[in-house]
Amino acid sequence: MLDLGLIAWLTLFTALVVFWWHSDAVKNEALKLVDSYCKRLGLQLLDQSMVIKSVWPATDQSGTYRLKRKYRFEFTSTGEQRYRGSIVMIGRNQHSIKLDPHVLPTTEQNLE
């Protein structure tokens, strides 16, 4: 028979799994957005990876509370130097993408 303590632990475990699954989906969406953004600017996303830097509550445009996540990534413009960038997601929606100052690629440089 299930006691109250076991039900509480199962509920906590389930909530953590759902949070992890949702966070992974948001991270994958952010990675797609950053990859597309870099390609439009003639940049190359390095390592195809992103690192979460912070998570905090925020409100979206409709006033609904969501989690605001900030991810860091690295990119290159010339293939020689690494630069950093960040993307902020509110829920599953992009809030902003920022890139560190970098050398602009010339037409002769092809990163793809």
C-alpha positions in Angstrom: 0.0 0.0 0.0 1.2 3.5 -0.8 1.8 5.8 2.1 1.8 9.6 1.9 5.6 9.9 2.0 6.0 7.6 -1.0 3.3 9.6 -3.0 5.1 12.8 -2.2 8.5 11.4 -3.4 6.9 10.1 -6.6 5.2 13.4 -7.2 8.5 15.3 -6.7 10.4 12.9 -9.0 7.7 13.2 -11.7 7.8 17.0 -11.4 11.6 17.0 -11.8 11.4 14.7 -14.9 8.8 17.0 -16.5 10.8 20.1 -15.7 14.0 18.5 -17.2 12.1 17.4 -20.3 10.5 20.8 -20.9 13.9 22.6 -20.3 15.5 20.3 -22.9 12.8 21.2 -25.4 13.4 24.9 -24.7 17.2 24.5 -25.1 16.7 22.7 -28.4 14.4 25.5 -29.7 17.0 28.1 -28.6 19.8 26.2 -30.4 17.7 26.2 -33.6 17.1 29.9 -33.3 20.7 30.7 -32.7 21.9 28.5 -35.5 19.5 30.2 -37.9 20.5 33.6 -36.7 24.2 32.9 -37.1 23.7 31.6 -40.6 21.7 34.7 -41.6 24.7 36.9 -40.4 27.3 34.7 -42.1 28.6 33.3 -38.8 29.2 29.8 -37.7 27.8 28.4 -34.4 30.6 26.4 -32.7 30.2 23.1 -31.1 26.5 23.1 -31.7 26.1 23.4 -27.9 24.7 25.9 -25.5 25.2 26.3 -21.7 22.5 27.6 -19.4 23.6 30.5 -17.4 20.5 31.5 -15.4 16.8 30.7 -14.8 14.4 33.0 -13.1 10.7 33.8 -13.2 9.4 36.5 -15.6 6.3 37.5 -17.4 5.7 37.2 -21.1 4.0 39.7 -23.3 0.5 38.6 -22.2 1.5 38.9 -18.5 1.7 35.2 -17.9 4.4 34.0 -15.6 7.1 31.9 -17.4 10.6 30.9 -16.8 13.2 33.2 -18.3 16.3 31.2 -19.3 19.6 32.7 -20.5 22.0 30.5 -22.6 25.5 31.2 -23.7 27.1 29.9 -26.9 30.2 30.4 -29.0 30.5 31.4 -32.6 33.1 32.4 -35.1 33.1 34.9 -37.9 36.4 34.1 -39.6 37.1 30.5 -38.4 40.1 31.7 -36.4 38.6 33.3 -33.2 35.9 32.3 -30.9 33.3 34.8 -29.7 30.5 34.5 -27.2 26.9 35.2 -27.6 23.7 34.8 -25.5 20.1 34.1 -26.1 17.3 34.8 -23.6 14.1 32.7 -23.8 10.9 33.5 -22.0 9.0 30.2 -22.0 9.5 28.8 -25.5 9.8 32.2 -27.1 12.9 34.1 -28.0 13.3 37.4 -26.1 16.7 38.5 -27.3 20.0 37.4 -28.9 23.2 39.3 -28.2 26.6 38.8 -29.8 29.9 40.0 -28.5 31.8 42.4 -30.8 33.4 40.3 -33.6 35.2 40.7 -36.9 32.8 40.8 -39.8 33.3 38.0 -42.4 34.3 39.1 -45.9 32.8 37.7 -49.0 36.0 35.5 -49.6 35.6 33.8 -46.3 33.2 30.9 -46.4 32.5 29.2 -43.1 30.1 26.5 -44.3 
